[in-house]
Amino acid sequence: MSPKVVISGSMDFQKEYKELVQSFESKGCVVIDYPKLSNNLAEEYPIILSNYFRNIEAADIFYLFNKEKNEMPGYIGAASFSELAYAVSQNLIHDKQIEIILAERPAENVPCSPEVKLWLQYEWLKIDNETDRF
């Protein structure tokens, strides 16, 4: 069975998400969700968010595309951090085996970097360019 992937990150990276989807699919993965633009986000947000979190629960791989943004290398915004924490909690509380990968190590000025550092020490997640998987 093909690994199911959920991609997380800022809505600003639409071009990069298309490339990531193609990259995962070329490796035999099925991308079940990623950040997509919406014409009516205010109205659709509750449905989009609940579906997204359900897809995290169903994923084999959670990939956080945390490239530089706002002059912060490895940027992780509040929404992406909540999704990351949700993926980690699925593994800790529900004994899931979601492989959690960050595109890059967050810089010290990224607000959640202390938590990410700790989670890396516990091996609850890994950095893409520091792993052999992709």
C-alpha positions in Angstrom: 0.0 0.0 0.0 1.3 3.5 -0.9 2.3 5.7 2.0 -0.3 8.6 2.6 1.3 12.0 3.0 -0.1 15.3 4.4 1.9 18.4 3.6 1.8 21.3 6.0 3.1 24.9 5.8 2.3 28.4 4.9 -0.4 29.1 2.3 2.2 31.3 0.5 4.1 28.3 -1.0 1.5 27.1 -3.6 4.1 26.7 -6.4 6.3 24.7 -4.1 3.4 22.5 -2.9 2.7 21.5 -6.5 6.3 20.4 -6.9 6.3 18.6 -3.6 3.1 16.7 -4.5 4.8 15.6 -7.8 8.0 14.6 -5.9 6.1 12.5 -3.4 3.9 10.9 -6.1 7.0 10.0 -8.1 8.2 8.1 -5.1 5.0 6.1 -4.9 3.3 8.1 -2.2 -0.3 9.4 -2.2 -0.6 13.1 -1.1 -4.0 13.2 0.7 -3.9 16.9 1.7 -1.8 20.1 1.6 -2.5 23.8 2.1 -4.7 25.0 -0.7 -6.0 28.5 -1.4 -9.7 29.0 -1.0 -12.0 31.7 -2.6 -14.1 31.8 0.6 -11.8 30.9 3.4 -13.8 32.6 6.1 -16.9 30.5 5.4 -15.0 27.2 4.5 -12.4 27.4 7.3 -14.1 25.1 9.8 -14.7 22.4 7.3 -11.2 22.7 5.7 -9.6 22.6 9.2 -11.5 19.6 10.5 -10.9 17.7 7.2 -7.2 18.6 7.4 -6.8 17.3 11.0 -8.7 14.1 10.0 -6.2 13.6 7.2 -3.3 14.0 9.6 -4.8 11.2 11.6 -4.9 9.0 8.4 -1.4 9.9 7.3 1.7 7.8 7.3 3.9 10.8 6.7 3.4 14.4 7.9 5.8 16.7 6.0 6.1 20.3 7.2 7.4 22.5 4.4 9.0 25.2 6.7 11.2 27.1 4.3 12.4 30.7 5.0 9.6 33.3 5.4 9.6 36.7 7.0 13.4 36.5 7.1 13.3 33.5 9.3 15.0 30.3 8.1 12.8 27.2 8.9 9.8 29.4 9.6 6.9 27.7 11.4 3.8 29.8 11.9 1.1 29.3 14.5 -1.2 27.2 12.3 1.6 25.0 11.1 2.8 24.5 14.6 -0.6 23.4 15.7 -0.7 20.9 12.9 2.8 19.7 13.8 1.8 19.3 17.5 -1.4 17.4 16.4 0.7 15.0 14.4 3.1 14.5 17.4 0.1 14.0 19.7 -1.3 11.3 17.4 1.9 9.3 17.9 2.2 9.9 21.6 -1.5 9.5 22.7 -2.9 7.2 20.1 0.1 5.1 19.3 0.1 6.1 15.6 3.3 5.7 13.7 3.2 8.9 11.6 6.6 9.8 10.2 7.0 13.5 11.0 9.5 15.4 8.8 10.4 19.1 8.7 11.9 20.5 5.5 14.6 22.3 7.5 15.7 23.0 11.0 14.0 26.2 12.3 16.3 29.1 13.2 16.6 30.2 16.8 14.3 33.2 16.1 11.4 31.0 15.1 9.1 31.2 18.2 8.5 27.4 18.5 12.2 26.4 18.0 12.7 25.4 21.6 9.9 22.8 21.4 11.1 21.6 18.0 14.6 21.2 19.4 13.3 19.1 22.3 11.1 17.0 20.0 14.1 16.3 17.8 16.1 15.2 20.8 13.3 12.7 21.6 13.3 11.7 17.9 9.6 12.5 17.6 10.4 14.2 14.3 13.3 14.6 11.9 14.7 17.1 9.4 14.4 16.2 5.7 18.0 17.1 4.7 19.3 15.0 7.7 17.4 11.8 6.8 17.9 9.2 4.1 14.2 8.7 3.4 13.8 11.5 0.8 
